[in-house]
Amino acid sequence: MKKHSFQTDLYERNLQRTLVGYKPVFRHSDLQRKKVIVYRDTSQGLTVGLIDWEEAGWLPDFWESFTALQGVQWDNDWS
């Protein structure tokens, strides 16, 4: 027996109106704590850098929060 896809229902209801009216912004698109490098130098102070830009691109401004939800389990309708 095939399970009902709540994820498909969500996309069907919201995807078309979600993608309207957003300007593309250059985004990292895979921001995680392990990809932030912080270096403290006594003469320069604090330097922060981001690594691993292979997923970067011109994406809608909501993209970072959208990709953060990809780890959500869609086993039931709680999500």
C-alpha positions as CSV (number, residue, x, y, z in Angstrom):
1,M,0.0,0.0,0.0
2,K,1.4,3.4,-1.0
3,K,1.6,6.1,1.7
4,H,0.0,9.5,1.1
5,S,2.6,12.2,0.3
6,F,2.1,15.1,2.6
7,Q,5.1,16.8,1.1
8,T,3.5,16.7,-2.3
9,D,0.4,18.3,-0.9
10,L,2.4,21.1,0.7
11,Y,4.2,21.8,-2.6
12,E,1.0,21.7,-4.6
13,R,-0.7,24.2,-2.3
14,N,2.2,26.6,-1.8
15,L,4.9,26.4,-4.5
16,Q,3.3,28.6,-7.2
17,R,2.5,31.5,-4.9
18,T,5.8,31.1,-3.0
19,L,7.9,31.7,-6.1
20,V,6.2,34.9,-7.2
21,G,7.7,38.3,-6.4
22,Y,11.1,37.3,-5.2
23,K,14.3,38.8,-6.6
24,P,17.3,36.5,-7.1
25,V,20.1,37.1,-4.6
26,F,23.6,35.5,-4.7
27,R,23.5,32.9,-1.9
28,H,25.8,30.4,-0.4
29,S,22.9,27.9,-0.4
30,D,24.6,25.4,1.9
31,L,25.4,27.3,5.0
32,Q,26.3,25.2,8.0
33,R,28.3,25.8,11.1
34,K,31.2,23.6,9.8
35,K,31.5,25.9,6.8
36,V,32.2,29.1,8.8
37,I,35.9,29.8,9.5
38,V,36.7,32.2,12.3
39,Y,40.3,33.4,12.8
40,R,41.4,35.8,15.6
41,D,44.5,37.8,14.9
42,T,46.0,40.2,17.5
43,S,46.7,42.9,14.9
44,Q,43.6,42.5,12.7
45,G,41.0,41.4,15.2
46,L,38.4,38.8,14.1
47,T,38.2,37.5,10.5
48,V,35.2,35.4,9.4
49,G,35.1,33.5,6.1
50,L,32.8,31.0,4.4
51,I,34.0,27.9,2.6
52,D,32.5,25.4,0.1
53,W,30.7,27.6,-2.4
54,E,29.9,24.9,-4.9
55,E,26.1,25.1,-4.2
56,A,26.1,28.9,-4.5
57,G,24.1,30.8,-7.1
58,W,21.4,33.4,-7.9
59,L,18.5,32.1,-5.8
60,P,15.3,33.6,-4.3
61,D,15.9,35.5,-1.1
62,F,14.0,32.8,1.0
63,W,16.4,30.0,-0.2
64,E,18.6,29.7,2.9
65,S,15.5,29.0,5.1
66,F,14.0,26.6,2.5
67,T,17.2,24.5,2.4
68,A,17.3,24.4,6.2
69,L,14.0,22.5,6.1
70,Q,15.3,19.8,3.9
71,G,16.3,17.7,6.9
72,V,12.7,17.5,8.2
73,Q,11.2,14.0,8.2
74,W,8.0,13.8,6.1
75,D,6.8,10.6,7.8
76,N,3.5,12.2,8.9
77,D,1.6,15.5,8.7
78,W,3.3,17.0,11.8
79,S,5.9,18.7,9.6
